[in-house]
Amino acid sequence: MPQQHSRKKRRRVRPMRVLLALVFAAALLAGIGYGGYALFHAVKGIVRIGEESAPETTVTTTATTTTTTTTTTSLYPLPATRTTATVALNDPALIYGDTAALIAVHPEGNVLLAERNADARIYPASMTKVMTMLTFFHLGGRQRTLEMVDMDHDVLSYAWQHEAACAGFMEYERVRVIDLLYGMMLPSGADAAMMLAKIASGSEAAFVQEMNAFAAEMGLTNTHFTNCVGLHDPQLYSSAQDIAVMMAYAMRDPLCVKLMSTKEYVTKPTAHHPYGLRLLSTVWSRTTPDALAVRYGLPFTVRCGKTGYTDEAGQCLTTWGEDADGSRYITVIAGCPPKEPYQAVDDTMTLYMMALNAFDPPERYTPTDTTTAETTTTTAETATSADAADPAADQTAPVSETETTAAAAAH
């Protein structure tokens, strides 16, 4: 009996537990429902805040985008753009070179004004040294211009064996890097170019790899180097468009401009050259900066340039010029007859006359035999090691320098 009473008592308790469980479950469901309702409205409130703030976010984004678009510039110059007005230089009596390009330099993008085979591969000969100069500075050479180095036996032997034009530095001569730069860009010295390559990279081969890497970085898709001098090699090539990009990039650097615009330079005296080594520009030995003004009265100045020559490349010349309004132009000529160095100059001047619309129809530049340096000589800048300012303060004005911007004759 006691056991049956106990069972009956437990049976009475079970409905109560069920009721309590039901009440608890109902309360739980009610709480979840209220929480979901509150959460819904909370999220809805957040969305509303975002919607109210959206116009401000949009305005900020738009302003930032506009600023970025207007201030973005290319690190390197781009190839000149052809337009419907680009003149095809088809007349062989007007331009003698196999390749020619006349380019107007503009901040918003360079324009190809006239051309003949501007994208065709050419042998650049010593115009290669423009890229040698740019690569040397790209590798930190600007900070080394006042260093003293000893001319290397192997460098000079290689240059002599290949009968390359040399500036005249002697074996084991102790010279400054800045003197080598002038030796490379004025008389187009292979000895100076190869020595600079060894200073920068340890060997010419390693330096040439840097030249090709830098050319790729600059976007020069039609250029490849196998040496830093411009000695002929079927795999050393460029194009007028690519050469013009190199020149446009060099124009941004005052030191590059000075290296290519100086007529005459005397190196620091050494044991081998007690009075310094006199270096003359191959550009200004063939023309003058204001040849167009002297010959035709045209307000135009050729600022700087670099020559080139091999039998395979023919006579080559790239220059930068400027008219009276400050408008800038770049010319590239290649493939003129090998034994006619002045024809590349005449081609260049003809292109500049076209830029100025000097004649309609265009005429070929014809120099006069009487044009001499005396008619255009500007005040010479002279400094010696005794009275020059600290060269470290201004590396573009090294000691022992003599320069003018005129040449011996127009031709």
C-alpha positions as CSV (number, residue, x, y, z in Angstrom):
1,M,0.0,0.0,0.0
2,P,2.7,2.6,0.8
3,Q,4.2,2.1,-2.6
4,Q,0.9,2.5,-4.5
5,H,0.2,5.8,-2.6
6,S,3.6,7.0,-3.6
7,R,2.9,6.3,-7.3
8,K,-0.4,8.2,-7.1
9,K,1.3,11.2,-5.7
10,R,3.9,11.3,-8.5
11,R,1.1,11.0,-11.1
12,R,-0.5,14.2,-9.6
13,V,2.8,16.1,-10.0
14,R,3.3,15.4,-13.7
15,P,0.5,17.7,-15.0
16,M,1.9,20.6,-13.0
17,R,5.3,20.1,-14.5
18,V,3.9,20.0,-17.9
19,L,2.0,23.2,-17.2
20,L,5.1,24.9,-15.9
21,A,7.0,23.8,-19.0
22,L,4.4,25.2,-21.3
23,V,4.4,28.6,-19.4
24,F,8.2,28.7,-19.7
25,A,8.1,27.9,-23.4
26,A,5.5,30.6,-24.0
27,A,7.6,33.2,-22.1
28,L,10.7,32.2,-24.1
29,L,8.9,32.6,-27.4
30,A,7.5,35.9,-26.4
31,G,11.0,37.1,-25.5
32,I,12.5,35.9,-28.8
33,G,9.7,37.7,-30.7
34,Y,10.3,40.9,-28.8
35,G,14.0,40.7,-29.3
36,G,13.6,40.0,-33.0
37,Y,11.3,43.0,-33.3
38,A,13.7,45.3,-31.4
39,L,16.6,43.9,-33.5
40,F,14.7,44.6,-36.7
41,H,14.1,48.2,-35.8
42,A,17.6,48.7,-34.5
43,V,19.0,47.4,-37.8
44,K,16.5,49.5,-39.7
45,G,17.7,52.6,-37.7
46,I,21.3,51.8,-38.7
47,V,20.3,51.5,-42.3
48,R,18.6,54.8,-42.1
49,I,21.7,56.5,-40.6
50,G,23.7,55.0,-43.5
51,E,21.2,56.3,-46.0
52,E,21.3,59.8,-44.5
53,S,25.1,59.8,-44.5
54,A,25.3,58.4,-48.1
55,P,25.2,61.8,-49.8
56,E,28.2,63.0,-47.8
57,T,30.2,59.8,-48.6
58,T,29.4,60.2,-52.3
59,V,30.6,63.8,-52.3
60,T,33.8,62.9,-50.6
61,T,34.5,60.0,-52.9
62,T,33.8,62.1,-56.0
63,A,36.1,64.9,-54.8
64,T,38.9,62.5,-54.2
65,T,38.6,60.8,-57.5
66,T,38.6,64.2,-59.4
67,T,41.8,65.3,-57.6
68,T,43.5,62.0,-58.4
69,T,42.6,62.2,-62.1
70,T,43.9,65.7,-62.5
71,T,47.2,65.2,-60.7
72,T,48.3,61.8,-62.1
73,T,51.3,62.1,-64.5
74,S,53.5,59.5,-66.2
75,L,56.9,58.9,-64.6
76,Y,58.4,58.6,-68.1
77,P,57.5,60.4,-71.3
78,L,55.2,58.5,-73.6
79,P,55.8,58.0,-77.3
80,A,54.6,60.9,-79.5
81,T,51.1,60.6,-80.7
82,R,50.3,60.5,-84.4
83,T,47.4,62.8,-85.5
84,T,45.6,63.4,-88.8
85,A,48.0,66.4,-89.2
86,T,51.2,64.3,-88.9
87,V,53.2,64.9,-92.1
88,A,54.6,61.9,-93.9
89,L,58.2,62.8,-95.1
90,N,58.1,61.0,-98.4
91,D,60.2,63.4,-100.4
92,P,63.8,62.1,-100.6
93,A,65.0,65.5,-101.7
94,L,63.7,67.2,-98.6
95,I,65.0,64.7,-96.0
96,Y,68.0,62.5,-96.8
97,G,67.9,60.2,-93.7
98,D,66.2,56.8,-93.9
99,T,64.5,57.6,-90.6
100,A,63.3,61.0,-89.3
101,A,61.0,62.3,-86.6
102,L,59.9,65.8,-85.6
103,I,58.1,65.9,-82.2
104,A,56.4,68.7,-80.4
105,V,56.9,68.4,-76.6
106,H,53.7,69.1,-74.6
107,P,53.0,68.6,-70.9
108,E,49.8,66.7,-71.8
109,G,51.5,64.5,-74.3
110,N,54.1,64.8,-77.1
111,V,52.8,65.0,-80.7
112,L,54.5,63.6,-83.8
113,L,54.5,66.5,-86.3
114,A,56.4,64.8,-89.1
115,E,58.0,61.4,-89.6
116,R,59.6,58.9,-91.9
117,N,59.7,55.3,-90.5
118,A,59.6,56.6,-86.9
119,D,58.7,53.2,-85.5
120,A,61.1,51.2,-87.7
121,R,64.1,49.6,-86.1
122,I,67.3,51.5,-86.6
123,Y,71.0,51.1,-85.5
124,P,71.4,54.1,-83.1
125,A,75.2,54.1,-83.1
126,S,76.4,56.6,-80.5
127,M,73.0,57.9,-79.8
128,T,73.1,54.9,-77.5
129,K,75.1,57.0,-75.1
130,V,72.0,59.0,-74.2
131,M,70.7,55.8,-72.6
132,T,74.1,55.1,-71.1
133,M,74.0,58.5,-69.4
134,L,70.4,58.0,-68.2
135,T,71.1,54.5,-66.9
136,F,74.3,55.7,-65.0
137,F,72.2,58.3,-63.2
138,H,69.4,55.8,-62.7
139,L,71.9,53.6,-60.8
140,G,72.9,56.4,-58.5
141,G,75.7,58.0,-60.5
142,R,74.6,61.5,-59.7
143,Q,76.0,61.1,-56.2
144,R,79.4,59.9,-57.6
145,T,80.3,62.7,-60.0
146,L,83.1,64.0,-57.9
147,E,84.7,60.6,-57.2
148,M,88.2,59.9,-58.5
149,V,88.8,56.7,-60.5
150,D,91.7,55.1,-62.3
151,M,91.3,54.4,-66.0
152,D,91.1,50.6,-66.5
153,H,93.6,48.8,-68.8
154,D,90.9,46.4,-70.1
155,V,88.5,49.2,-70.8
156,L,91.0,51.1,-72.9
157,S,92.3,48.0,-74.7
158,Y,88.7,47.0,-75.7
159,A,88.0,50.5,-77.1
160,W,91.2,50.6,-79.0
161,Q,90.8,47.1,-80.4
162,H,87.4,48.0,-81.8
163,E,88.7,51.3,-83.2
164,A,86.0,53.2,-81.3
165,A,86.2,56.9,-80.9
166,C,87.8,57.8,-77.6
167,A,88.0,60.9,-75.5
168,G,91.7,60.5,-74.9
169,F,92.0,59.3,-71.3
170,M,95.2,57.3,-70.6
171,E,95.8,54.0,-68.9
172,Y,95.8,54.3,-65.1
173,E,95.0,58.0,-65.4
174,R,93.2,59.2,-62.3
175,V,90.1,61.1,-63.4
176,R,86.8,62.4,-61.9
177,V,83.5,60.8,-62.8
178,I,82.2,64.1,-64.1
179,D,85.1,64.3,-66.5
180,L,84.1,60.9,-67.8
181,L,80.6,62.0,-68.4
182,Y,81.7,65.0,-70.5
183,G,84.2,62.7,-72.2
184,M,81.3,60.4,-73.2
185,M,78.8,63.0,-74.3
186,L,81.0,65.6,-76.0
187,P,83.6,63.7,-78.2
188,S,81.5,60.5,-77.9
189,G,84.3,58.7,-76.1
190,A,83.9,54.9,-75.9
191,D,86.7,54.9,-73.2
192,A,84.6,57.1,-71.0
193,A,81.4,55.2,-71.6
194,M,82.8,51.8,-70.8
195,M,84.6,53.2,-67.7
196,L,81.3,54.6,-66.4
197,A,79.6,51.3,-67.0
198,K,82.3,49.5,-65.0
199,I,82.0,52.1,-62.2
200,A,78.2,51.7,-62.0
201,S,77.9,47.9,-62.4
202,G,81.3,46.3,-62.2
203,S,81.4,45.3,-65.9
204,E,79.9,46.5,-69.2
205,A,77.9,43.3,-69.5
206,A,76.2,43.8,-66.1
207,F,75.6,47.5,-67.0
208,V,74.0,46.6,-70.4
209,Q,71.6,44.4,-68.5
210,E,70.6,47.4,-66.4
211,M,70.2,49.4,-69.6
212,N,67.8,46.9,-71.0
213,A,65.9,46.7,-67.7
214,F,65.6,50.5,-67.6
215,A,64.5,50.6,-71.2
216,A,61.7,48.2,-70.4
217,E,60.8,50.2,-67.4
218,M,60.6,53.3,-69.6
219,G,58.3,51.5,-72.0
220,L,60.8,51.4,-74.9
221,T,59.4,48.4,-76.6
222,N,61.5,48.7,-79.8
223,T,64.9,49.0,-78.1
224,H,67.6,46.5,-77.1
225,F,71.3,47.0,-76.2
226,T,74.3,44.8,-76.4
227,N,76.9,47.3,-75.5
228,C,77.0,50.8,-73.9
229,V,78.9,52.5,-76.7
230,G,76.8,52.0,-79.8
231,L,79.2,49.7,-81.6
232,H,77.4,47.9,-84.3
233,D,75.6,44.7,-83.4
234,P,72.5,43.3,-85.2
235,Q,70.9,43.0,-81.8
236,L,71.6,46.6,-80.7
237,Y,68.6,48.5,-82.1
238,S,66.1,51.2,-81.3
239,S,63.6,53.5,-83.1
240,A,63.2,57.2,-83.7
241,Q,60.2,57.2,-81.4
242,D,62.2,55.4,-78.6
243,I,65.2,57.7,-79.0
244,A,62.9,60.7,-78.7
245,V,61.5,59.3,-75.4
246,M,65.1,59.1,-74.1
247,M,65.7,62.7,-75.1
248,A,62.5,63.9,-73.6
249,Y,63.4,62.2,-70.3
250,A,66.9,63.7,-70.4
251,M,65.4,67.2,-71.0
252,R,63.9,67.0,-67.5
253,D,67.4,66.8,-65.9
254,P,69.5,70.0,-66.0
255,L,72.8,68.0,-65.7
256,C,71.9,65.8,-68.7
257,V,71.1,69.0,-70.7
258,K,74.4,70.6,-69.7
259,L,76.3,67.4,-70.7
260,M,74.8,67.6,-74.2
261,S,74.7,71.3,-74.6
262,T,78.3,72.2,-73.8
263,K,80.6,73.0,-76.7
264,E,84.0,72.6,-75.0
265,Y,85.2,71.2,-71.7
266,V,88.6,70.9,-70.1
267,T,89.0,68.2,-67.5
268,K,90.8,68.6,-64.2
269,P,94.6,68.4,-64.6
270,T,96.2,65.1,-64.0
271,A,99.7,63.6,-64.2
272,H,98.9,62.4,-67.7
273,H,97.3,65.7,-68.8
274,P,98.9,68.5,-66.7
275,Y,96.7,71.2,-68.4
276,G,93.6,69.0,-68.5
277,L,92.1,67.2,-71.4
278,R,90.3,69.4,-73.9
279,L,87.0,67.8,-75.0
280,L,85.0,69.2,-78.0
281,S,81.4,68.5,-78.8
282,T,80.7,66.5,-82.0
283,V,77.4,68.4,-82.3
284,W,78.7,71.9,-82.1
285,S,81.6,71.1,-84.4
286,R,79.0,70.8,-87.2
287,T,76.5,73.5,-86.4
288,T,75.6,76.3,-84.1
289,P,72.7,76.7,-81.7
290,D,71.3,79.7,-83.6
291,A,72.1,78.5,-87.2
292,L,68.5,79.1,-88.3
293,A,68.6,82.6,-86.9
294,V,71.8,83.3,-88.7
295,R,70.8,81.8,-92.0
296,Y,67.1,82.7,-92.2
297,G,66.4,85.1,-89.3
298,L,64.2,82.5,-87.7
299,P,63.8,82.8,-83.9
300,F,64.9,79.3,-82.9
301,T,67.7,77.8,-80.8
302,V,69.0,74.3,-80.8
303,R,69.7,73.5,-77.2
304,C,71.5,70.2,-77.1
305,G,72.0,66.9,-78.9
306,K,74.0,63.7,-79.5
307,T,75.5,62.5,-82.8
308,G,76.0,58.9,-83.9
309,Y,77.8,57.1,-86.7
310,T,78.7,53.6,-87.9
311,D,78.8,52.3,-91.5
312,E,75.6,50.3,-90.8
313,A,73.8,53.1,-89.0
314,G,74.8,55.9,-91.2
315,Q,75.0,59.4,-89.9
316,C,72.6,60.0,-86.9
317,L,71.7,63.0,-84.8
318,T,69.1,63.6,-82.1
319,T,68.5,67.2,-80.8
320,W,66.2,69.3,-78.7
321,G,65.3,72.8,-79.8
322,E,63.2,75.7,-78.7
323,D,61.4,78.6,-80.4
324,A,61.0,82.2,-79.2
325,D,57.8,81.3,-77.4
326,G,59.5,78.6,-75.4
327,S,57.8,75.7,-77.4
328,R,60.1,72.7,-77.4
329,Y,60.8,70.2,-80.1
330,I,62.8,67.0,-80.5
331,T,64.3,65.7,-83.7
332,V,65.7,62.3,-84.5
333,I,67.6,61.5,-87.8
334,A,69.2,58.2,-88.7
335,G,70.5,56.6,-91.9
336,C,72.0,59.5,-93.6
337,P,74.9,58.6,-96.0
338,P,77.8,57.5,-93.9
339,K,80.4,59.8,-95.4
340,E,78.2,62.9,-95.2
341,P,78.0,64.0,-91.5
342,Y,76.5,67.3,-92.3
343,Q,73.5,65.9,-94.0
344,A,72.1,64.8,-90.7
345,V,72.5,68.4,-89.5
346,D,70.7,69.7,-92.6
347,D,67.9,67.2,-92.1
348,T,67.5,68.4,-88.5
349,M,67.4,72.0,-89.4
350,T,64.9,71.3,-92.2
351,L,62.6,69.6,-89.6
352,Y,62.8,72.6,-87.3
353,M,61.9,74.9,-90.2
354,M,58.8,72.7,-90.8
355,A,57.9,73.2,-87.1
356,L,58.1,76.9,-87.6
357,N,56.1,76.8,-90.8
358,A,59.0,78.8,-92.3
359,F,58.2,77.9,-95.9
360,D,55.2,76.7,-97.8
361,P,55.8,74.2,-99.3
362,P,58.7,73.1,-97.0
363,E,62.2,73.7,-98.3
364,R,65.5,72.0,-97.4
365,Y,67.9,73.8,-95.1
366,T,71.0,75.1,-96.9
367,P,73.8,76.5,-94.8
368,T,76.1,79.3,-95.9
369,D,79.8,79.0,-96.1
370,T,80.3,82.3,-94.2
371,T,78.5,81.3,-91.0
372,T,81.2,81.2,-88.3
373,A,81.3,80.9,-84.6
374,E,82.2,84.6,-84.3
375,T,78.7,85.5,-85.4
376,T,77.0,83.5,-82.7
377,T,79.5,83.2,-79.8
378,T,78.0,83.8,-76.4
379,T,79.9,84.7,-73.3
380,A,82.1,81.8,-72.3
381,E,81.9,80.4,-68.8
382,T,85.3,79.6,-67.3
383,A,86.2,78.2,-64.0
384,T,89.4,76.8,-62.6
385,S,90.2,74.7,-59.6
386,A,91.7,77.7,-57.9
387,D,88.6,80.0,-58.2
388,A,85.7,77.7,-58.6
389,A,83.0,77.4,-56.0
390,D,82.7,74.1,-54.1
391,P,81.8,71.6,-56.8
392,A,79.9,69.5,-54.3
393,A,77.4,72.4,-53.9
394,D,76.7,72.4,-57.7
395,Q,77.6,69.3,-59.6
396,T,76.3,70.8,-62.8
397,A,79.2,73.3,-62.7
398,P,82.4,71.3,-62.1
399,V,85.8,72.9,-61.8
400,S,88.2,73.4,-64.7
401,E,85.3,73.9,-67.1
402,T,85.3,76.0,-70.2
403,E,82.2,76.1,-72.3
404,T,80.4,78.1,-74.9
405,T,77.2,77.4,-76.8
406,A,78.6,78.1,-80.2
407,A,80.6,76.0,-82.6
408,A,83.4,76.5,-85.0
409,A,81.2,76.7,-88.0
410,A,77.6,76.0,-89.2
411,H,78.9,73.1,-91.2
